């Protein structure tokens, strides 16, 4: 079992550190010796790396489609707002045109054109 360095104060009141003694790992807890060829470990690592890369691709792909969905939603919302504003502007223009026609009719009734001269 490993222990941490201990902190002590020496006679000069300067701190000093002592390194713990080296401890051996019991044989029962030592890593197992491989009972197969070293290239099999490499093959396993490569396979594991391939699996991790595939998982990364799936995650990246999912994030891409998620971002694409959000962009589509934003575009749909923007298009909807744009169409709504176009309709509002059209109604305002129509109302202004109608008010203009009403105002011109009122002005003609209040100030008839002068009689035509021969």
Secondary structure as a PSIPRED ss2 file (coil, helix, strand):
# PSIPRED VFORMAT (PSIPRED V4.0)

   1 X C   1.000  0.000  0.000
   2 X C   1.000  0.000  0.000
   3 X C   1.000  0.000  0.000
   4 X C   1.000  0.000  0.000
   5 X C   1.000  0.000  0.000
   6 X E   0.000  0.000  1.000
   7 X E   0.000  0.000  1.000
   8 X E   0.000  0.000  1.000
   9 X E   0.000  0.000  1.000
  10 X C   1.000  0.000  0.000
  11 X C   1.000  0.000  0.000
  12 X C   1.000  0.000  0.000
  13 X C   1.000  0.000  0.000
  14 X C   1.000  0.000  0.000
  15 X E   0.000  0.000  1.000
  16 X E   0.000  0.000  1.000
  17 X E   0.000  0.000  1.000
  18 X E   0.000  0.000  1.000
  19 X C   1.000  0.000  0.000
  20 X C   1.000  0.000  0.000
  21 X C   1.000  0.000  0.000
  22 X C   1.000  0.000  0.000
  23 X C   1.000  0.000  0.000
  24 X C   1.000  0.000  0.000
  25 X C   1.000  0.000  0.000
  26 X C   1.000  0.000  0.000
  27 X H   0.000  1.000  0.000
  28 X H   0.000  1.000  0.000
  29 X H   0.000  1.000  0.000
  30 X C   1.000  0.000  0.000
  31 X C   1.000  0.000  0.000
  32 X C   1.000  0.000  0.000
  33 X C   1.000  0.000  0.000
  34 X C   1.000  0.000  0.000
  35 X C   1.000  0.000  0.000
  36 X C   1.000  0.000  0.000
  37 X C   1.000  0.000  0.000
  38 X H   0.000  1.000  0.000
  39 X H   0.000  1.000  0.000
  40 X H   0.000  1.000  0.000
  41 X H   0.000  1.000  0.000
  42 X H   0.000  1.000  0.000
  43 X H   0.000  1.000  0.000
  44 X H   0.000  1.000  0.000
  45 X H   0.000  1.000  0.000
  46 X H   0.000  1.000  0.000
  47 X H   0.000  1.000  0.000
  48 X H   0.000  1.000  0.000
  49 X H   0.000  1.000  0.000
  50 X H   0.000  1.000  0.000
  51 X H   0.000  1.000  0.000
  52 X H   0.000  1.000  0.000
  53 X H   0.000  1.000  0.000
  54 X H   0.000  1.000  0.000
  55 X H   0.000  1.000  0.000
  56 X H   0.000  1.000  0.000
  57 X H   0.000  1.000  0.000
  58 X H   0.000  1.000  0.000
  59 X H   0.000  1.000  0.000
  60 X H   0.000  1.000  0.000
  61 X H   0.000  1.000  0.000
  62 X H   0.000  1.000  0.000
  63 X H   0.000  1.000  0.000
  64 X H   0.000  1.000  0.000
  65 X H   0.000  1.000  0.000
  66 X H   0.000  1.000  0.000
  67 X H   0.000  1.000  0.000
  68 X H   0.000  1.000  0.000
  69 X H   0.000  1.000  0.000
  70 X H   0.000  1.000  0.000
  71 X H   0.000  1.000  0.000
  72 X H   0.000  1.000  0.000
  73 X H   0.000  1.000  0.000
  74 X H   0.000  1.000  0.000
  75 X H   0.000  1.000  0.000
  76 X H   0.000  1.000  0.000
  77 X H   0.000  1.000  0.000
  78 X H   0.000  1.000  0.000
  79 X H   0.000  1.000  0.000
  80 X H   0.000  1.000  0.000
  81 X H   0.000  1.000  0.000
  82 X H   0.000  1.000  0.000
  83 X H   0.000  1.000  0.000
  84 X H   0.000  1.000  0.000
  85 X H   0.000  1.000  0.000
  86 X H   0.000  1.000  0.000
  87 X H   0.000  1.000  0.000
  88 X H   0.000  1.000  0.000
  89 X H   0.000  1.000  0.000
  90 X H   0.000  1.000  0.000
  91 X H   0.000  1.000  0.000
  92 X H   0.000  1.000  0.000
  93 X H   0.000  1.000  0.000
  94 X H   0.000  1.000  0.000
  95 X H   0.000  1.000  0.000
  96 X H   0.000  1.000  0.000
  97 X H   0.000  1.000  0.000
  98 X H   0.000  1.000  0.000
  99 X H   0.000  1.000  0.000
 100 X H   0.000  1.000  0.000
 101 X H   0.000  1.000  0.000
 102 X H   0.000  1.000  0.000
 103 X H   0.000  1.000  0.000
 104 X H   0.000  1.000  0.000
 105 X H   0.000  1.000  0.000
 106 X H   0.000  1.000  0.000
 107 X H   0.000  1.000  0.000
 108 X H   0.000  1.000  0.000
 109 X H   0.000  1.000  0.000
 110 X H   0.000  1.000  0.000
 111 X C   1.000  0.000  0.000
 112 X C   1.000  0.000  0.000
 113 X C   1.000  0.000  0.000
 114 X C   1.000  0.000  0.000
 115 X C   1.000  0.000  0.000
 116 X C   1.000  0.000  0.000
 117 X C   1.000  0.000  0.000
 118 X C   1.000  0.000  0.000
